[in-house]
Amino acid sequence: MALRCLVFRGLVKEAEEEINKFLTTHRVNVLHMAQSESGDHVSVTLIVEEPKPLSEEGF
C-alpha cells in the first residue's frame, strides 16, 4: 500500500470543497489529518493510504 501526503489550502469553504471532491473520487484510508489557520485561510494536511489495485492482489 502506498502512502501519500496531501495539503489543501485556501478559504475554509474552498478547502472543504477540495477535500470532499478528493475523497469522493479516490479510494483511500485517511490515516492522519492536521489543520492550521492563518487569518481567514486554512491549511489541511491529510496522510492517506492507497489500497493496492486488485490486479496486484492476485484477483
CORLIN-V728657 format. One record per residue. N is the residue number from 1. OMEGA is omega in radians with two decimals (NA if undefined). Layout:
N:OMEGA ; N:OMEGA
This chain:
1:-3.09 ; 2:3.06 ; 3:3.08 ; 4:3.05 ; 5:-3.11 ; 6:3.11 ; 7:3.09 ; 8:-3.11 ; 9:3.07 ; 10:3.03 ; 11:-3.04 ; 12:-3.11 ; 13:3.12 ; 14:-3.14 ; 15:3.12 ; 16:3.13 ; 17:3.14 ; 18:3.12 ; 19:3.13 ; 20:3.12 ; 21:3.13 ; 22:-3.07 ; 23:3.12 ; 24:-3.11 ; 25:-3.14 ; 26:3.08 ; 27:-3.10 ; 28:2.96 ; 29:3.11 ; 30:-3.13 ; 31:-3.09 ; 32:3.08 ; 33:3.09 ; 34:-3.11 ; 35:3.00 ; 36:-3.10 ; 37:3.06 ; 38:-3.08 ; 39:3.13 ; 40:3.12 ; 41:-3.13 ; 42:3.00 ; 43:3.12 ; 44:3.11 ; 45:3.09 ; 46:2.94 ; 47:-3.05 ; 48:3.10 ; 49:3.11 ; 50:3.10 ; 51:3.08 ; 52:3.03 ; 53:-3.12 ; 54:-3.13 ; 55:3.13 ; 56:-3.12 ; 57:3.10 ; 58:3.12 ; 59:NA
